[in-house]
Amino acid sequence: MPPWDDRAVPPSPALWLDGRLVAIADAHLSPLDHGLTVGDGVFETLKVLRGEPFALTRHLRRLRRSAAGLGLEVPRTDAELRAAVAELLAANGLAPTSPADDAPPPLGRLRITVTGGIGPPGSDRGDAPPTVLITAGPAAGPPPTVDVVTVPWRRNEHSAVAGLKTTSYAENVVALARAHDQGADEAIFANTAGELCEGTGSNVFVVHDGRILTPPLSSGCLAGITRELLIEAADVEERPLPLDALARADEAFLTSSTRDVVAIARVDGAPLPTAPGRRTTEAVHAFSELVGRTLDP
Ligand SMILES: Cc1ncc(COP(=O)(O)O)c(C=O)c1O
């Protein structure tokens, strides 16, 4: 089991559910919640660094964008969600205990989920308000490199939910299980046009002839916050790429909120020429400089 895997992290003692903090053991969610019955929901995963949720402004913006894409309204203001996050981090030991406290709080992982709320068992939505759920717990840091495999299943860039961070992640569950079965850490999808798209929980970048390239959002990939920040901080070209641009790359890397920028060592079992290569190392530095400057870029 990889050390950064969710299953390595003990459950956090409290969560925030529809307006209040509750112990996980006392939290009640309806079995008729549409998020559970049909995967009708959206979410955000953020890392918590030095006691602060990283890039919270961008994550809240994307949460609302994903919710709007499903026709859901997030029933809380940004200020309410920020206050909820701060309250939860403090309750779960992820915030500094006092301003004078020298020991930095541990690295954490925060998730904000909004679902369609209680609804009929089919695809129709009910009249109940959406459910808002926030969880947070400690996390391990990312690994130095990752191995990836390509999978035969396609991302549908024409889907009504393309580019939305919905809770319907069963395709990702199946693909990631395939990757783990093959001894790899992440699975990479092509889209229906056969172009390189993204991982189950990451965006993908390749280096060809010294240039850093990544698929455009029109490929159907998620507009990753780490991807977006890296494009702003480094020299990255967005362009459609064939799937095999990954296996042929001089170097390649993944980005995600929990992994930052991490070099790909092997693709489908074959090592890439360097991991991390020169351009990947530059990208790692550009991203960590940005994180050093501000926690809400
Ligand atoms: C499908 C998918 N693509 C890309 C990413 C990376 O996005 P971010 O950098 O915002 O974490 C994620 C994050 O979990 C994801 O689920």
The ligand as an ORCA input file, in Angstrom:
! r2SCAN-3c Opt
* xyz 0 1
  C      -9.786     13.409    -12.407
  C      -8.808     14.352    -11.806
  N      -7.941     15.008    -12.612
  C      -7.040     15.869    -12.101
  C      -6.940     16.091    -10.734
  C      -5.935     17.075    -10.188
  O      -6.572     18.251     -9.759
  P      -6.044     19.151     -8.571
  O      -4.684     19.635     -8.968
  O      -7.039     20.242     -8.476
  O      -5.998     18.302     -7.355
  C      -7.835     15.457     -9.881
  C      -7.768     15.680     -8.430
  O      -8.137     14.866     -7.634
  C      -8.790     14.570    -10.422
  O      -9.671     13.922     -9.636
*
